[in-house]
Each structure stands twice: as structure tokens, then as C-alpha cells.
Amino acid sequence: MQICANVTSVLQNLANRSWGRLACLTAVGLLALAPTPVWAQEALPPDDAPEIKPIRITRLSDQPADQPAPQRPGLRQAPAGDEAFPPPASETRNTLNTLQPEASAPNSKSSSDALIPFPNNAANDPAAGDATTPTRFQWGEAFRQAMFFNALQHILRFATEDGTRKEIVGPFFRDWLQSIRNLRGWRDGDPFLVNYIGHPIMGAASGYIQIHNDPQGQYLEFAPTTKAYWKSRLKAMAWSAVYSTQFEIGPISEASLGNVGRAPRPDGKSPMAYVDLVITPTIGTLWLVGEDALDKHLIQWFERRVRNPFWRGMVRSFLNPGRSVANAMRFKWPWYRDRRKLYD
């Protein structure tokens, strides 16, 4: 008790002085802060909480020498030991093109083409194709061109054949069927130039109509050792056979318009024979292949030596008559080529 009285007396004396009051307040504050470690431990997160790691910022120059620096959109790879630098303004691309792999352009004429991720080479190479290039056979356009060719042939017949104009009168179906029934024999009385020159050109022209509307064969040149070439030209022959049959005995044919074959010739033979039905697609396809060979080996040889567009056009038109007729049916110039300009 005596000790407590002495301590109380000392504290009262300290409290009567200003510095003593300050010392007392300091002691009370220290006693109040003594339990803080216990409170702090209770406020800490539990042991199973995820560990929070500090963010580490790595510069490109801090990467090890044997480890490539990470690539980021909009930055080019800097040489070893140097920091990455932004691309120049001419190489700036949008976000979509930046994320796409950059396409190579081996046929480009300028270095600026390499900066375009997806260059459009359709203008230089029509076979490359674009969004509007068809991938299937164009039946509608091929049918339109064939019917246009058929109409022009019949207009020429009515303009030059007096017997065709006379036979236009009479019952349509009866005379048409009678003309088909008189189909017999090989010779139809036409001259050699008509049967073996005119009809092969007609077969080649109709075959080129099929080729011009077939993406698989449109750009093929003469290549007798490849399967794709012959497959394309055999399809052209089948098209030519159908066209020839329609022109001879179909609903819009020589048999129906003009009734060729209804009346026999003076020698008793029928003017409706099998020669045209056979010669037009078969010899016509051989004529077509011959035009392909001339175009590749003779016409292109001529064009490498002659730059005059007039003579180029004349050589193309007259050495490829079947192709020239087919070009006219699609409203192109006779000398037109899908992959070659007339002049450089």
C-alpha cells in the first residue's frame, strides 16, 4: 500500500507541471498501442487467400539474348539489343489487317504492294479471281449466247436461201416432223466448203461458247499432255453436239424453220442427212483444238515480234475464226482474249 501511495504522490507532482502532463499523456498512449500487434493479426487475410504478386515491367532490352522479344501489334521487331520502335506512317494498318498474316506478292511491280495484307491481283491475272468471279458454269449466259448464235444463223439462212423462205408457210408441227422423218444417208447435197469448213467452224464457235462460260476451262491454253485441257475440250464437244442437233432438227432448226428435208432433191436424195450432225461436233472440236495451238504457238510468237495493234487484231481474228465468232456472241471484239491485251 505504501508503494501505491508513493506512486500516486509522484504522478500528482508530475501532473502539476506542464512537461509532466506531456510525459503522462505519452505513457498513456504507449500503453494504448501495446495490444496493436494482436489486432493487426486478426485483420490479416486467411492463409488460403490467393497470393498477390507485384507487377513486373520488362523492357525489350531486358530479354535474354537467346529468347525472342514478344511481338505486339503496331510494332516491328527491332534488331538484337535495340528497343522496339513504332512503324512509319506509310506502314500503319487498321486493327483487322494488323492481326491478319501479311500475304506475299511475288508478282508485284512495286515495294508498296507488299504492305497490303491481301493484294487484289485480279486486274493482273484474271484467273486469280475475286468476289465477283464465278466458280460454276454460267448456264444462263451460255444459253443466251447460244440462242443468239442460233438466231443469227437462221437470219442468214432466210436472207440468202430462196427455198427456205418459200417453205416457211404451212402447218408448223406437221412439216417439222415430216422433215425429221426424212433424215437419212450421209450426203445432203451441200458443197465441200459448207460441210467440211463451215460446219467445223460452227462447231468450234459453239464449243468456245461453252469454254467462255466455264471457269474450269476458260483460261486454259493448248496443253495436249494435261488431263484438265482435254476434259475441258470434251465438255465443249458435248455442248457443240447438243447445239448442232438443235440447229439441224430441234424446235428452232433447219427442219422446223424452212423445213429442210421435207421435199426431196431432184435426184431423189434427202437434203436432211447425218453429215452435219456428225461433222459439226467432232471435226469442229478438232478445229477448236487447232485454233488453241495456233493461238499459243503462232499468234503469241507473232505478238512478241509485232507491237502494232492493228496487225495483232487481224492475226488473232482470222487465225481463230471460231473463237472470233464466240467472242461476238458475248459482245466482245473478235480479237479479244481473256488473259492478253491487244497491245502492251
C-alpha positions in Angstrom: 0.0 0.0 0.0 2.9 2.3 0.8 4.3 1.7 -2.7 1.0 2.6 -4.3 0.8 5.8 -2.2 4.3 6.8 -3.3 3.5 6.2 -6.9 0.3 8.2 -6.6 2.2 11.1 -5.0 4.8 11.1 -7.8 2.1 11.1 -10.5 0.3 14.0 -8.8 3.5 16.1 -8.7 4.2 15.3 -12.4 0.6 16.3 -13.4 1.1 19.7 -11.7 3.9 20.6 -14.2 3.5 21.1 -18.0 6.2 18.8 -19.0 4.9 16.3 -16.5 1.5 16.4 -18.2 3.2 15.7 -21.6 5.1 12.7 -20.2 1.9 11.3 -18.7 0.0 11.6 -21.9 2.9 9.9 -23.8 2.9 7.0 -21.3 -0.9 6.5 -21.6 -0.6 6.5 -25.5 2.1 3.8 -25.4 0.0 1.7 -23.1 -2.9 2.0 -25.5 -0.8 1.0 -28.5 0.7 -2.1 -26.8 -2.2 -4.5 -28.0 -1.9 -3.4 -31.7 0.0 -6.5 -33.0 -2.8 -8.7 -31.8 -5.5 -6.6 -33.6 -3.4 -6.5 -36.7 -3.1 -10.3 -36.8 -6.8 -10.6 -36.6 -7.3 -8.2 -39.6 -4.9 -10.1 -41.9 -6.4 -12.3 -44.8 -6.7 -16.0 -44.2 -3.9 -18.4 -45.3 -5.8 -19.8 -48.2 -6.3 -16.4 -49.9 -4.6 -16.0 -53.3 -1.2 -14.5 -53.2 -0.9 -11.1 -54.7 2.3 -10.7 -56.7 3.8 -7.4 -57.7 3.6 -6.3 -61.3 6.9 -6.6 -63.1 7.5 -4.5 -66.2 10.0 -6.0 -68.6 11.7 -3.9 -71.3 12.5 -5.4 -74.7 16.1 -4.8 -74.0 15.9 -6.9 -70.8 15.0 -10.0 -72.7 17.7 -12.8 -72.7 19.7 -13.0 -75.9 18.5 -16.5 -76.7 14.8 -15.6 -76.2 13.0 -13.6 -78.9 11.2 -10.5 -77.8 7.4 -10.7 -77.7 5.6 -9.2 -80.7 2.9 -6.6 -80.3 0.5 -5.2 -82.9 1.7 -1.9 -84.3 5.4 -2.6 -83.6 8.1 -4.1 -85.7 10.8 -6.4 -84.4 13.9 -4.3 -83.6 17.4 -5.6 -84.1 19.0 -7.5 -81.3 19.9 -5.2 -78.4 17.8 -2.4 -79.5 14.4 -1.3 -78.3 11.2 -1.6 -80.4 10.3 1.4 -82.4 6.9 2.3 -83.9 6.4 1.8 -87.7 6.4 4.7 -90.1 3.1 6.3 -91.1 3.2 4.5 -94.5 3.0 1.1 -92.8 0.2 1.9 -90.5 -2.7 -0.5 -90.9 -6.1 -0.9 -89.2 -6.6 -3.4 -86.4 -8.1 -6.1 -88.6 -5.3 -6.1 -91.1 -2.7 -5.9 -88.4 -4.0 -9.2 -86.9 -4.0 -11.0 -90.3 -0.9 -12.6 -91.7 0.7 -10.4 -94.3 0.3 -12.0 -97.8 3.3 -12.2 -100.1 3.0 -10.7 -103.6 5.8 -12.2 -105.7 4.4 -10.7 -108.9 4.1 -7.1 -107.6 5.9 -4.4 -109.5 6.4 -2.1 -106.6 7.5 -2.5 -103.0 4.3 -0.8 -101.8 2.3 -3.9 -102.8 4.0 -5.8 -100.1 2.4 -3.5 -97.5 -1.1 -4.7 -98.5 -2.0 -7.8 -96.5 -4.4 -9.1 -99.2 -3.5 -7.5 -102.5 -6.0 -7.7 -105.3 -4.3 -9.3 -108.3 -7.4 -9.9 -110.3 -6.6 -7.0 -112.6 -3.2 -8.5 -113.5 -4.3 -12.1 -113.5 -8.0 -12.8 -114.3 -7.5 -16.4 -113.2 -6.8 -15.3 -109.7 -10.4 -14.3 -109.3 -12.2 -12.0 -106.9 -15.5 -11.7 -105.1 -17.4 -11.4 -108.5 -15.6 -14.2 -110.3 -18.0 -17.1 -110.9 -16.9 -20.5 -109.7 -19.6 -22.6 -111.5 -20.6 -23.0 -115.1 -22.7 -20.0 -116.2 -25.8 -21.8 -117.7 -27.9 -18.7 -118.2 -25.2 -16.7 -120.1 -24.1 -19.7 -122.1 -27.8 -20.4 -123.2 -28.2 -16.7 -124.1 -25.1 -16.7 -126.3 -26.1 -20.0 -127.9 -29.6 -18.8 -128.8 -28.1 -15.5 -130.1 -25.8 -17.5 -132.4 -28.7 -19.7 -133.5 -30.8 -16.7 -134.3 -28.1 -15.1 -136.4 -27.6 -18.3 -138.4 -31.3 -18.5 -139.2 -31.4 -14.9 -140.2 -28.5 -15.6 -142.6 -30.4 -18.6 -144.0 -33.6 -16.6 -144.7 -31.6 -13.8 -146.2 -29.6 -16.0 -148.6 -31.8 -19.1 -149.3 -34.9 -18.7 -151.5 -36.1 -22.2 -150.8 -36.1 -21.6 -147.1 -38.3 -18.5 -147.5 -40.8 -20.5 -149.6 -41.1 -23.3 -147.1 -42.0 -21.1 -144.2 -45.7 -21.4 -144.9 -47.7 -24.4 -144.0 -48.5 -26.4 -140.8 -45.6 -26.0 -138.4 -45.6 -29.2 -136.5 -46.6 -31.5 -139.4 -43.9 -30.1 -141.7 -41.3 -30.2 -139.0 -42.0 -33.8 -138.1 -42.0 -34.8 -141.8 -38.6 -33.1 -142.3 -37.2 -35.2 -139.4 -38.6 -38.4 -140.8 -36.7 -37.8 -144.0 -33.3 -37.8 -142.1 -31.2 -40.5 -143.9 -27.9 -41.1 -145.6 -24.6 -39.2 -145.3 -24.6 -36.7 -148.1 -27.0 -33.8 -148.1 -26.1 -32.2 -151.4 -24.2 -29.2 -149.9 -20.7 -28.4 -151.3 -17.5 -29.4 -149.6 -16.8 -25.9 -148.2 -20.2 -25.9 -146.4 -20.0 -29.4 -144.9 -16.3 -29.6 -144.0 -15.3 -26.0 -143.5 -18.4 -24.0 -142.5 -19.8 -26.6 -140.1 -16.5 -27.3 -138.3 -16.2 -23.5 -137.7 -19.7 -23.6 -136.4 -18.8 -26.4 -134.1 -15.7 -24.6 -132.9 -17.7 -21.4 -132.2 -20.4 -23.3 -130.2 -17.6 -25.1 -128.3 -15.9 -21.8 -127.4 -19.3 -20.5 -126.1 -19.1 -23.4 -123.6 -15.5 -22.7 -122.8 -16.0 -18.9 -122.2 -18.7 -19.7 -119.6 -16.8 -22.5 -117.8 -14.4 -21.2 -115.1 -12.5 -24.6 -115.2 -11.6 -24.2 -118.9 -11.8 -20.5 -119.7 -8.2 -19.7 -119.2 -6.6 -23.0 -120.4 -4.2 -22.7 -123.3 -3.2 -25.5 -125.7 -1.7 -28.3 -123.5 -2.2 -31.7 -125.1 -0.4 -33.5 -122.3 -2.6 -32.4 -119.5 -5.9 -34.1 -118.4 -7.6 -30.8 -117.5 -7.2 -29.5 -121.0 -8.8 -32.5 -122.7 -11.6 -32.7 -120.1 -12.5 -29.1 -120.8 -12.5 -29.6 -124.6 -14.5 -32.8 -124.4 -17.2 -30.9 -122.5 -17.1 -28.3 -125.3 -17.6 -31.1 -127.8 -20.7 -32.3 -125.9 -22.1 -28.8 -125.8 -21.4 -28.5 -129.6 -23.2 -31.8 -130.3 -26.3 -30.6 -128.4 -26.2 -27.2 -130.2 -25.7 -28.9 -133.6 -28.6 -31.3 -133.1 -30.9 -28.4 -132.1 -29.8 -26.4 -135.1 -30.5 -29.3 -137.5 -33.7 -30.9 -136.2 -34.7 -29.1 -133.0 -37.7 -26.8 -132.4 -35.7 -23.8 -133.7 -33.9 -25.6 -136.5 -33.5 -26.0 -140.2 -36.2 -28.7 -140.1 -38.7 -26.5 -138.3 -37.9 -23.1 -139.9 -37.8 -23.7 -143.7 -38.5 -27.4 -143.5 -35.2 -28.6 -144.9 -35.6 -32.2 -145.8 -39.4 -32.2 -146.2 -39.1 -32.2 -150.0 -36.6 -34.5 -151.7 -33.9 -33.2 -154.1 -34.2 -33.6 -157.8 -32.0 -36.7 -157.7 -34.3 -38.3 -155.1 -32.0 -37.9 -152.1 -33.0 -36.1 -148.9 -31.3 -32.8 -148.1 -31.6 -33.8 -144.4 -28.6 -36.2 -143.8 -26.3 -37.2 -141.0 -23.2 -35.4 -142.2 -23.8 -32.2 -140.4 -24.9 -33.9 -137.2 -21.5 -35.8 -137.1 -19.1 -33.3 -138.6 -20.1 -30.2 -136.6 -19.2 -31.5 -133.1 -16.3 -33.9 -134.0 -14.3 -32.0 -136.7 -15.5 -28.8 -135.0 -13.7 -29.8 -131.8 -10.5 -30.7 -133.7 -10.8 -27.3 -135.4 -11.1 -25.7 -131.9 -8.0 -27.6 -130.6 -6.2 -26.4 -133.8 -7.1 -22.8 -133.0 -5.8 -23.2 -129.5 -2.5 -24.5 -130.9 -2.3 -21.6 -133.4 -3.1 -19.1 -130.7 -0.3 -20.4 -128.4 2.5 -21.2 -130.8 1.9 -18.9 -133.8 -0.2 -15.9 -132.7 1.7 -15.3 -129.5 5.0 -15.7 -131.4 3.8 -13.1 -133.8 2.8 -10.7 -130.9 6.2 -11.0 -129.3 7.7 -9.5 -132.5 5.0 -7.1 -133.7 3.6 -4.3 -131.5 1.2 -2.8 -133.9 -2.4 -3.4 -132.5 -4.0 -3.4 -136.0 -1.9 -6.4 -137.3 -2.3 -8.1 -133.9 -6.0 -7.9 -134.1 -6.1 -9.1 -137.7 -3.9 -12.1 -137.0 -6.0 -13.0 -133.9 -9.3 -12.7 -135.7 -8.5 -14.6 -138.9 -6.4 -17.4 -137.5 -9.0 -18.1 -134.8 -12.4 -17.7 -136.6 -14.3 -20.0 -134.3 -13.1 -18.1 -131.2 -13.8 -14.8 -133.0 -17.5 -15.8 -133.6 -17.9 -16.9 -130.0 -16.4 -13.6 -128.8 -19.0 -11.7 -130.8 -21.8 -13.7 -129.1 -20.7 -12.3 -125.8 -20.3 -8.8 -127.2 -16.5 -8.8 -127.3 -14.3 -7.8 -130.2 -13.3 -10.8 -132.4 -9.6 -10.4 -131.3 -10.5 -10.4 -127.6 -8.5 -12.6 -125.2 -9.4 -13.2 -121.6 -5.8 -13.0 -120.3 -4.0 -11.0 -123.0 -4.4 -7.4 -124.1 -4.2 -6.5 -127.7 -1.4 -4.1 -127.0 1.1 -3.7 -124.2 
